[in-house]
């Protein structure tokens, strides 16, 4: 018995000696690394940092070990890495003023979560001070900034000027509309857009024009419901000098749109008398100005839009059936926002980015506010959503839009029966997000990019849908 105990003690002492030697080798290797190196545990506590990084930061190792990483590096991303479980390679990090011993602010960092049984237990960072690495990372950052610059310029022009591919959506319904719109952009046939007020008929018309062979030509819009009937003929066809006592001639919208697209918004409000003249232009591709004997040839594609039931208006005699046949060669129905609630977070993200760019702010949407947006049925569609967010953006004095900043009709709780369509939409959204995450093996950044939303928005949607990042990681580790 005594011999067995002695043997056990000797074995344990040998193990301790091996561990001590391995620890010395590890410490020597970490100290010898010219680049920076550190490890934080799941709660953010620093458990290791090497000499090179301490010298770069101008701190002592004993001052750092045991502290929370945010006390050492104020704008650290290590906690985000452990939350997301995503590895970042050679990501640029900018230090704040006075955080480094040399005054340099830029490093390239690779951050990796450490997993144990599907659970993140720590994170490791390798910090590169190499000029070559930082130069490459800087070049990449400049390219990304250039892309973001052009995105901002598009947002400044507004959603009505977006290319088809950039129109924000994740719903299958609107994705199908975008697919058909791209297909319809490849010809010159008349196109009729059908949808409720505020659903986005104008920006689809614009996007179709710019995606077509006429994209370099003019895009002329006429709102048929906003002009007095006695001015519409002059607006469409123009007039010569002296007509009805008016000095100087005037080009009409058809002539202005020559070589491009003429968008007839709210075409159902065209006066009956003007409908016949409109039909004649579509048939002959010629325009006769008021006061002019001859005709002017025009080459114009017609895209019209309406929120009315035009077939019913033809039955009642308010709209000419032959004009409807001319306009309705191709039809593109656009579903209302209440039928695709999964698009609400994407649109909200886009509209807030547009406002933040314009006013130089960084306002985000609180989870409770997003929940309120998802409950509302949006009778005014995307236009109402944009206006509601614009109002809330101007009211908030914090960095978040809270429910109290939203219009009262948006935050009002509706009945369970009314919520049923929203629930169906949320189920579709949940399925789409999970499928996208599975496609990219749980990579939040890639999934968010594929969905057309910011990564922060994806996290907010996961939380709102009751999906935890821990559940996703467990699913990945089990092969689900």
TORPA-109868 format. One record per residue: x, y, z of N, C-alpha, C, O in turn. Coordinates in pm, whole numbers, plus 50000, padded with zeros to 5 digits. Atoms other than C-alpha are relative to their C-alpha. Example, Ala and Ser with C-alpha at 12.3 -4.5 7.8 and 13.67 -1.06 7.14 Angstrom:
2
500894988150000512304955050780500905012050000501945011850066 499184988149994513674989450714499235010950073499745022050090 
//
This chain:
480
500844988150000500005000050000500875012550000500625022049927 499094988749990502805023550092500725002249868500885013549822 499324999050129504665015449768499075005749893499505013649809 500984995050098501495022149565499805014950016499705022149916 500174985749975501065056149731501235007849951501115018549892 498774993550046504685064749663500055001049848500425011249791 500034999950147504315054949299499025010649947499315017549849 501004990250043501185076649271500535014250018500355022749931 499434986749975502955106549427501075003349896501115014449844 498974997850101505905102249193499405003049863499915011549789 500674997750128503535100448893499415014049993499515020849891 500594986649994501725132249004501085010749990500915020849923 498904990450006505045150149059500545001149857500905012049812 499525000050138506135139948708499035007949910499465015249821 500994992650078502855153448566500115014950025500055022949931 499854985849966503285186348753501245005849933501225017049882 498774995250062506845189148625499805002149850500275012049794 500264998750144505665183048264499135012349973499385019849878 500884988450017502895208848303500755013150020500545022849948 499224988049974505345234048452500905003149880501035014749841 499134998050116507715228948159499195004949879499625013949807 500854995750111504875232047906499565014550018499475022349923 500414986349971503755263648079501155009849972500935020749919 498854991550027507295277748060500225001749850500535012649801 499854999450147507495268747690498935009249942499215017449855 501114991850047504065284747634500275014850027500105023349939 499724986149965505045316547821501145005849916501105017349874 498874995550080508355318347632499555002749856499955012649794 500474998550138506595313547297499145012549985499295020049889 500884988350004503935339847375500815012850010500545022649940 499164988049983506605364547490500845002849877501165014349847 499134998550116508675358047179499255004749875499865009449779 500794995950118505805365646940500135015149982499875022850075 499834985750026506505399146777498675007249990498595019250016 501334994150007502795404946722499324999150137499774991850226 500725000349874500315411047000499144987650013498744981649913 500765012249974498415382547163499305001450135499935005350234 500665000349870495765380647432498764991149996498204988249890 501155009149985492965358447563499065005950105499495010750209 500994996149899489725367647739499044988450021498734980949928 500995010249969487295344447916498615004849961498435016349920 501374997050045483535343447846499445012450067498635019550006 500524988149931482855370548105500785012649966500515023250022 499234988450042485385393747937501285002350078501985012150052 498784998449920488205388848192501244996349920501274985949854 498745002850070491715390748047500784989550080501074991550198 499245010649932493595358548130501414998749945502254992250006 498655000550056496635363047904500215011749907499305015549833 499604989750093498445390847721501524999649991502194998050093 498565001750014501945390047580500755013350011500155024150014 499134988449979504895413847617499885010249887499835022349912 500054990950115504675428247264498785009050006498865020949975 501244992049996501075439647312500035009650118499565020950108 499874991149884501785453647658500865012149965500535023450000 499114988950038504645474347514499295009349902499475021549907 500714991650098502445486347229498995009050071498835020650035 501014992349928499745497447473500605008750110499945017850161 499354992349894502255511047724499474996550139499295005350223 500515004549872500975490048014500824988050048501604982449971 499315011649944502305462648245499044988250004497844989950024 500825012150005501075426848225499204998150127498024994750122 500705002249872500215425048595498865009950021497975007550102 501074990249989498025456048553498774995949918497685001349937 501065003750094495935438648287499314986950038498094985850033 500565013249968495495402348397498945001550110499175007750213 501094999749902492175398248578499035011549980497965011750040 500914988950028490655430548445499054996449887499324987349809 500895001850113487685432348211500635006649878501245017249891 499334995250120488845437647853499595014549966500415022149913 500444986450031486745469547818500685010550087500685022350054 499244990749916488765484948103501395002549942502065012349977 498674998950061491915479647896499905006349861500655015449827 500244994950135490615485947542498545004549996497644996149990 501354994749982487575508847558499044995849890497874992949917 500885003450113486215500847212500244985949949500214983449829 499735013950036486965463547217498824993649928497674997349950 501045007750068485055439646991500024985350043499304977049988 499875014049957486035408047179498694994550056498364982850036 501285004549945482685406447361499034996849887498284987049895 500875002550115480855409047027500354986849933499474979449888 499565012550062482935380346891499474988150078499034978250019 500505011149918481945358247184498484998949991497934987950000 501455000350015478295368247143499594993749867498674985549861 500375004750133478215361046771500584986449965500004979049886 499335012550033480625331546762500645000049863500944989449807 499454998750136482045344946434501475004150006501845013150082 498574996750008485775345846352500215011849905499595012449799 499634988850086487225378146210501494999149971502294997250063 498605000850041490495377846015500475013649948499855019549860 499374987550043492695408845977499005011449987498945018349885 500944988849995489975433246075500725012350057501435011150157 499344987949951491165469146120499355004850129498135004950142 500484994649873490875483246472500635013750021501855015350010 499524986349975491155520446549499965002850149498895002450210 499954996349859492315529846899499595014650018499695022749926 500314986249968491135561247068501285007650033502335001650055 498854991549972493465590447133500614996650135499904995650236 499295002349874496115582847396499974985750050500434983150161 500095013849953495455545347414501264992049975501464981550037 498795007550032498805534547268501245008050039501215020350044 498774993449955502355541847378500635008449890501195019049917 499354992950111503545552547033499125010749937499605019049860 500934990650062500455572346941499364994649874498425000649822 500635006250116499685549246648498614994950039498404990450151 501385003549966495985541346626499474987849926498424982549963 500565010650085495595514046364500774987050013502004986850005 499415013349999496225476846400499084990849919497934994249892 500805010350065495025445746216499834988550099500824983250150 500285010049897493345420446446499244988249943498304989949865 500775012150028492245384446400499414995350133500154992950229 500695003749877489655374846662499294986749979498574985049880 500585013350016488565338746720499344995550130499974996050236 500625005749881486015324246964500544986050028500884978649936 499585013549961487055293047159498754992550044498074996650139 501245007549976484265266847158500284987450081501334981150069 499955012649925483625238147397498594994450002497724999550073 501325006150004480685215847316498925009449949497795009149997 500984990850055478965242647112499845012850078499055021450039 500104988049917479435269147382501315007849994502405002150002 498824991550000481805298747360500505001650143499755005950231 499454999049864484125297947662501075010950010501435015150120 498954989849999486745323747559500185005549858499515001149765 499674994750132488145344147272501485003449997502045008050097 498584997650019491685347647136500175010749892499465010849792 499724989750100493085377646951501485000249966502334999850056 498634998450047496245380046741500085013649932499395016349834 499924986250045497265416146684501275001949917502364998849963 498864998550092499515424446387500385014749988499555023249954 499494986350012501675455546390500705002049866501165013049836 499264999650126503205447246048499465010949909498265011749884 500414989450092503155477145814499344994149875498374999649824 500535006250121502495453745521498554995550022497684998049939 501355004849969499465437845686499035011750013497925011349959 500884988549978498045471345792499735007449869498635012549847 500194993650131498585485645443498944992649919498064998749859 501015007850071496615456845291498625002250060497645004049987 501284997949933493875461045551499465014049972498255015849954 500424986250031493805498545488499445001049859498445007749835 500505000050137493405492845115498614993849991497754998849919 501315006449997490505469245184498975009450060497855010550010 500924990849935488925494745418499615011449905498465015649903 500304989250094489215521845151499014995549894498125003149855 500965005350097487425499444901498624998950061497625002249996 501295001149932484695492445155499375013750021498165015350007 500524986449982484385529645227499485005749869498495013149867 500444995250131484095536644854498634994249966497755001249916 501295006350024481275511444823498925006550086497825009450038 500974993849909479545526445128499675014249957498555018849974 500254986450049479965561244980498935000049892498005008149895 500995000550107478035551444669498644995550051497614999749999 501285003849939475405534444883499335012150064498125014050052 500544988049936474995566845079499465009849896498425016149916 500474991050105474725586844758498654995549945497785003749916 501295005250044471925563944645498925003050101497805006750065 500994997249896470195568244981499645014850002498495018350030 500304985650004470515606244949498995003149891498135011849907 500954997950109468665604344621498634994250035497634997349970 501275005549955465995584544804499764986149945500414981849850 500305013850040464515550044772499444999449860499554989149793 500564999950135462765560644450501074999149892500754996349777 498935000450099466175561744278500854987450010501874986449942 499205012149983467415527444387499904990749879498844989749817 500095010750100468335500644132499114988850054498914987650175 500905010749958466015470544138500644991050106499994987350204 499355009149907468585448844316500155005950139500284998550236 499794993349871468945474944595498715002950074498765007250189 501274997649931465215478044676499924990450118499944978250098 499895008749882465155464945036498794990950018497654995550020 501065009849970463145433145098500644986650033501744983649988 499605014049981463455397745229498814990849978498964978649982 501205008250018459885385945166500014993549862500444999749765 500095006650132459325360344887499075007749906499295007949785 500964993050084456375381244765500655011649926500475012949805 499374988650067458405412744694501214995749919501555002149819 498895005350080461375392344574499494995749862500194997549762 500595003950127459065378544303499645012349917499785012249795 500294987450071457945414044215501295005449937501295009849822 498724995150052461615424044176500464991549882501014996749785 499605008950111462255393543955499225003349874499795004249765 500834996650115459315402143728500355013849946500385016049825 499654986350042460275439043723501274999949915501345006949814 498775000950078463765430143601499734994049863500304998349763 500355006350128462265408043332499265009949911499515010649791 500784990450078459815435343223500865011849954500485018949860 499154988850039462665460643203500734997549868501325006749811 499225003650120464135442142905499245002649870499734999149763 500754997150122461415453742660499335013750011499455020550113 500624986850006459435484542558498484999550010497825009649987 501455001349994455895471242609499435008450114500085010050218 500634992549891453485492642814499824991350124499534979350114 500045007349873453455482743181499085007250097499155019450112 500904994449901450755487943444500364994750138500314982650162 499705003649861451775488243812498735001750082498085012250077 501234999849921448925479844049500354998350147501104989350183 499745001249857448985485644424499405011650078499035021950021 500574989849915447705505644717500895012450006502055012049968 499244987649981448775541144791501164997650096500994991650202 498835001049914452305542644935500744986949992501684984750067 499395013350005453245507344832501345000149926502124990649938 498714999050067456145519144615499944998849850500934994949788 500125001050146454825520144258500965009449930501505006249824 499124990150063456875551244185501454995349994502104996849891 498605004050008460245536744283500214987349919501314985049870 499875011350093459545504344094500015005049856500774999849774 500004994350135458735525143784501375005849967501905003649858 498684993950020461995544443825501074989349982501924990249893 498985010650006464035512843887499904992249869500924988549812 500185007250127462525495343582500575008249886501235002849797 499444991250104463405525443366501534999149998502134997349892 498534999749995467035526143485500624986349970501784985549931 499495013350033467385488343439499834996849851500384986949802 500305002650140466165490843079501065006249907501965013149953 499114994050099467965500342757499785015049989500595022149930 500304985750000466345534542804500565007050124500285018850146 499544994749872468135539743135500775013049991500755021050084 499254987550018470325567642996499105011349949499515022849944 500954989950047467245585542860499225006150114499425002250229 500764993249894464815607843051498934991150063498364982349998 501125006349929462375595043312499095011450045499435018950136 500924989049974459395618643320498754994650070498104985250022 501145004549920456685614843582498895010549996499165022550009 501174991249993453175629643566499004993750096498594982250078 501055004649910450725626343855498675004849944498345016649950 501234996550071447405625143674498905005350092497925010950044 501034995449906445425633343989500325013650060499475019550128 499604987749931447365664444094499885012549913500025023649963 500084988550090446895686743785498555002949962497774993549942 501364996550046443705705743692499764994549859500684994149777 500325006250129441915689943396500325009049883500735004149778 499764990950112442285721443183501485002049969501825007449864 498554998850023446085720243219500634987049952501764986949903 499405013050030446585683243156500394998649853501464993449823 499685001450142446445685142776501275007549965502125002349892 498784992350024449085712642770501214993150063502294993150005 498905006849933451205692843019500474987949920501674985649906 499645012150073451095661142813500545002949860501544997149818 499704998350142451285674842459500715013049967501245014449856 499344987250026452695710342493499135009549919498025006049880 500744990450080451605741442306500985009249928502155010349965 499194990650076452895766742055499825014050057498975016350142 500034986049954453495803742111498645006349970498125005149859 501244992650019450325824242160498734992250027497664998250025 501205008049972447935795642241499355004950128500005005750233 500774995249884445245808742478500715011750070500675013050192 499364988149946447245840742519501294997550074501825006750137 498765003149929450305822842658501205002449909501254997649795 498814996550078453645836142541501054988850008501264982750113 498965010250002456375812242433499424986149985498374983150042 500445013850014456015776142330500414991550120501214995750203 499695008949887456175746742569500024985649952499144981149878 499945014350027457285710842538499054992650094498934996150212 500835008549916454825684742664500814988550058501964986450020 499305011049933455725654942879500404988949903501454982749921 499625010250098455685631242582501285003949928502184995849909 498814995350072458215652542398501225000150093502324997050050 498904999949903460325656342713500524985950027501714984050053 499635013949970460325618342762500524992649877500794980749884 499565006450125461435611542401501324992650021502304998450068 498815008349980463975582942407500074993750138501014986450169 500005005349863463045574242764498654994250039497994987649959 501225005849943460075565342985499105011150052499575020650115 501004991049943456875584143067499204992250103498544982450070 500695006849890455435574043405498705007450031498725018850075 501324994349974451685580543439499514995050135498924984350144 500425003849865451025579443813498535003450018498065013849971 501444998349978447375575643923499285002049867498495011349851 500554998850134446395570043560498484998750000497835003449906 501465001649993442835561043669499275013250015498055013749996 500634986949982442195598143736500055008549874499655020149878 499984992450126442745608843373498575003549959497714994749957 501354996350049439695628543249499664992149873500544989349791 500445008250112437685608942994500345006449866500714999549771 499734993150125438165635642727501474998849960501794998349841 498575001050029441945633042754500414985749968501444983449904 499645014050022441915595042746500064996649852500914988749809 500015002650143441055594942374501255005249933501834998449848 498784994350057443965617942288501234992050043502184990349967 498905008349951446275596742505500084987149919501184982649883 500045012350078445165565542317500585002249860501304993849808 499524997050134445895582241983501525001249996502154996649901 498544998949994449465590542088500634986250013501654983349950 499455013549982450045554642201499924992049872500794983649844 500175007550125448755541641868500935005049890501494997149813 499234994250111450625565741639501435003550034502255005449945 498694995449955453675574741850500325013949942501455017049906 499864986350044453075610541741499225009250093498165005650144 500624990249912452225641641943499685012649921500515017449844 500374987450062450335672041821499815010550109498925009450193 500104989349901450905703342026498745008349977498225009049866 501104990750014448065727042096500455011849913501505017749937 499684989150090448035753041818500914996049886501355004649810 499085004750103450165731241585499224991649898498364983649935 500685007650105449015717141250500624986149982499904976249967 499315012850021451635689841212500164992150130499684996350236 499785008749885452685661841448501514997650019502294998449924 498595002649965455975654041625500134985250037499444980450127 499815014149963457175617641631500724998850135501645006550165 499385002549869458085604641976500264985150017499544976749964 499645013849969459745572742100500024998750153501035001350218 500194999849854458435567642453499434986650047498524981149984 500635011649935457775537542675499075005150109499435014050186 500974996049900454665540942891500004990150115499804978150096 500215007649878454675528643250498945007650080499135019250114 501104993749928451405535943431499824993350134500264981950155 500255005549866450325530743791498635004350048498165015250016 501314996749946447015529643971499764992450130500274981450151 500475007049880445485521244308498504997149989497864993550087 501425001750023442015518444152499724987249922500624981149865 500455011650076439995490043997499615004949861498465008549837 500264994650134440305500443631498964992049923498134998049855 501085007250069438175471743491498615004450046497695005449965 501304995449951435315483343715499705014049948498545017349919 500204986550054435845519143597499634999549852498915008249803 500425001450141435555507243237498544996049990497825000549901 501405004249998432245490743322499075011750029497965012549977 500824988449964430955523043472500155011549899499505021849913 499824989850101432135542943169500965011050039501035021149969 499074989749956434765562643361501394998549939502225007649944 498685002350061437725547143181499804992249871499054982549867 500155006350131438065537442817500624986149999501794984550034 499445013650004438465499742772501144998649900502084991049924 498925001250099440615504442459501305005950054502385001050020 498794994549938443045526342659500554990250104501774988550116 499555009949901443135500242937500744988649932501774984049982 499335010750072444035473442682501405004349956502344996349958 498704994750043446875495742556500995000950116502184998050100 499124998149883448245502542905500344986950069501414985450129 499905012149917447745467843049500574988349920500074977149932 499355011050073449995447642817500784991350099500684979050096 499325006849890452235438543113499445005450131499185017450142 500574995849871450905439343471500944995850113501444984550115 499145003049885452925441243793499285004050129499335015650169 500654996849872450875438944115501055000350112501914991650120 499084998749888452755450744426499224997950129498315005650158 500785003049879451535435344755500165010650107501235016750117 499904990249891450765458045051500944995050111501224983150120 499025003349896453145459045348499434990550104500164982450161 500605008849898450665441445581500054985349959499944976450044 499915013850047450965410245363501444994849999501684983149969 498595004149997454765409645396500715007050116501655014650095 499434993049883455605421045753501474997250022502145004850092 498585002849984459015404645731500875010749934502065011749963 499254989050063460025434445513500065012550088500845021650059 500044988049916459245459545791501375003150061501805014650052 498684996949944462645456045972501015004649894501845013249921 499074996550106464505458345640499765014349953500715022149935 500344986450041462655489745532500355010150109500875020950080 499674991049889463035505145877501505002550007501945013750031 498544998950001466765498345864500455009549889501335017949910 499624991550113466995515045522499625014650026500445023550005 500444986349978464945545745617500825006850110501145018750100 499184994249894466935550845940501415003149950501995013349985 498674997350057470235547745751499975012649914500915020549915 500184988150083468945573945508499975012650086500615022650053 500094988549909468075597545796501325002650072501745014150085 498704998449931471345591045982501045006249907501825014849950 499064994250096473345598845667499715014849978500645022849971 500374986250031471425630945604500315009450115500755020750093 499874991049885471655644745957501214997050088501395003250193 498775002849927474945629446076499774994550140500484998150234 500295005949869473415609446361500164984849994500434979249887 499895014649993473515572946476498814994550079498994987950181 501225004149930469915566246578499664985649962499714981849845 500445013750024468775530146617498574998250050498015007250112 501385003049963465405513846675499994990750120500554979750114 500095008549881464665500247024499174987549967498254988349885 500765012350028463375463947026498495001750020497714996449941 501434997849978460005475247172499385008049887498225005849851 500494992150112459655500346890499844991349876498864992549802 500105009250113460375473746630498794990950015498104988049918 501175008449975457755451646793498715007549968497785001749912 501174991850031455245480346764499825001449849498705000749798 500084999050145456095484646395499454987149939498684987549843 500445012950053455495447546338498534997350030497874989849958 501415002049966452075449046509499075008449913497925004749890 500844990850076450815477946296499724994449860500574987749802 500345005850131448985469445971500355009149882500185004849768 499474990950100450335499645774499085002049880499414997949769 500904997150113447365510845563500655009349898500295009049780 499284991350093449695537245413501274993949946502025000449874 498885007850054452315510545340501385006250030501565012550134 498624995649974456035519345303500085015150022500915019850098 499984985549983455265556545275499625003850143500225012850202 500394997449861453505556145613501114996350096501375003450193 498895004349916456395536745767501135010349996501705013750100 498934990150013458895561745632499665012950075500505018550145 500414987849930456905591345764500004998250151500405007350224 500025002749856456455575146107501415000150057501645005550165 498615000249953460195568946139500645013849991501445017650077 499474986450011461005603946016499555008750116500345016350171 500534992549885458755618946285500714995850128501135004250208 499365005149878460235596246555501475004250005501995007450112 498584996150008463785604246437500195014350050501145017150122 499884986049959463195641346490499595002350146500045011950209 500464998449861461485636446828501004994850102501105000350212 499135006249900464105614446995501185009050035501805015149947 498824992749952466765631347206501074990450049502114994750100 499035010349961468555598447278500544993549872500314998649762 499445006950116470355574047049499084988949951499444981149863 500965010250040467265552047020498625006049977498245015750042 501424996650017463735555446888499214990850091499224978650074 500815007549904461435544547170498545000249956498175008449872 501425000050039457715535747141499305013450019498395016849943 500634987049975456815569847287500255010049887499555020049877 499704990950110458365586346980499184997049876499105005249784 500765004250117456155567246736498575005650007498095008450117 501394995449998452655579146631499124990650081499374978650087 500875008049911449875567346864499314988749925499134977949980 500695010650074448105547846588500914988249971500434977249946 499045010850024451305527546537500204991650125500354979550116 499735007149875451795518446905498754993950062498854986550159 501235005649944448125509746968499994984949981500384979849876 500085014750005447595472747048498724995949927497645000849959 501165004650076445285455246804499554986450050500234979950129 500595012749957443085424746848500744988049946501514989149851 499315012350040444275388846817499644996049857500484991149783 500425003650135442195383546500500775008149896501125002949790 499254991650093443965412846335501464996049993502124998149891 498595003649997447335399546439500314987349921501484984549895 499765012950066446855366346255500855001249874501794993449859 499134998950118448295378145919501445003250036502374998449971 498654996749957451275392946103500734987750050501914985750022 499385012249947451905359946281500474991049886501544985149893 499615008050115451945342145947501265005649936502164998149898 498834993650057454435367445815501244997850085502334995950032 498875002149911456635363546123500534985749988501744983549996 499555013950018456715325846074500824998749871501844991849868 499245000350125457835331145715501365006550018502365001549967 498734993149978460495355745829500964991150079502154990250046 499155008649917461775331646096500604988749917501784985649929 499525011050084462015303345845501075005049903502074998149880 499044994650095463835325645594501345002950065502404999750010 498774996649930466375338145849500774987350038501984986650021 499345012549959467085302945980500614992849880501704987349889 499465006350121467515289545626501265007149952502225000849909 498854992250044469905317745542501204997550092502334996050044 498925002849906471945311945859500574986049979501784983949989 499525013750025472105274745782500864999649873501854992449866 499264999550126473295282745428501435004950022502375000249958 498684994249973476205303245571500614994650130501485000850190 499435006849883476905279245860500025009050124500985008750201 500124991849880475745304346121500795012949997500815020050098 499214987650008477965333045999499045011849990498405014049887 500974989049991475955363546108500285010849896499355016149834 499644989350094477855388245890499574996349858498975004649789 500365004150135477365368145570498494998849984497945002549880 501455001350007473735360345651499335013649992498405015649914 500574986550002472965396945723500195006449863499285012849811 499734994350133474615407245394499094993849896498575000949809 500875006850096472625381045202498555004650015497815005549916 501374995449975469395393145366499825014849970498695019749965 500074985850031470255429245285499755008950120499185019750107 500194992149878470255441445646501325000950074502254993550047 498824998949916472825452745900500054988450098499024982550131 499875011149905474195426746140499265003050131498694994050192 500734996449878472745446146436498504997849983497824993850077 501415002450026469315444046271499704985150006498654981150056 500195014549995469725406346230499934995250144499084987050178 500065003749858470495402946602498685004250063498094996850141 501274995149944467445424146685498844991249954497934988450032 501075008550051465235402546460500034986350066498984980750097 499905012949932466575370446616499405000950140498684991950183 500554998249865465745384046961498495001349996497794995450078 501444997950011462275395346850499274987049965498124985050005 500605012750040461615360846700500254988950101499834977550080 499755009949894462805343147016501074989949967501054978850019 498915009050038465915327746859501275004950067501705016250043 498774996049932469025328447078501214995549920501194985249853 498775003750071472535328346934500584987150057501244979649984 499535012449938473345300347181499304988049936499934977649911 500745010750066470595279147024500544997249861500644985749819 499455001650134472035285646679501334992750002501604984149919 498695006649989475525275546791499844985350033500584976949982 500235014049963474155243746949499534992149880499914980549862 500485006650121472355235746624501124997049904501144986449842 498865002150089475565240146425500864988450048501304980049968 499115010349948477565217746656499394986149989500114976249982 500655013250011474935189946631499724996449855499174985849826 500175002950140474875192746254498625003149948498294999349835 501344996650043471325206146238500035012049910498985016449863 
//
